[in-house]
């Protein structure tokens, strides 16, 4: 499928096709990230680490904000999205770590 740049979209239908394509890609990337989080559970369990490591959370946010600014995305939006996502992944880790 040919990708169109936003300015090349001549109708809402064309624009929605591209947004849907991006949504599928974002879901694919989140699923890949989830697999790494699942692996983190095993490693944290083995190493005796907690699910939430505040220093790591803040380092991730700093990196994401920097990349958002570089890419022209509102850094505050990226910050909110990543914190929400990380909270969900950390809750997943906590459930798995406490089962063991």
Secondary structure, 3 states (H helix, E strand, C coil): CCCCCHHHCCCHHHHHHHHHHHHHHHHHHHHHHHHHHHHHHHHHHHHCCCCCCHHHHHHHHHHHHHHHHHHCCCHHHHHHHHHHHHHHHHHHHHHHHHHC
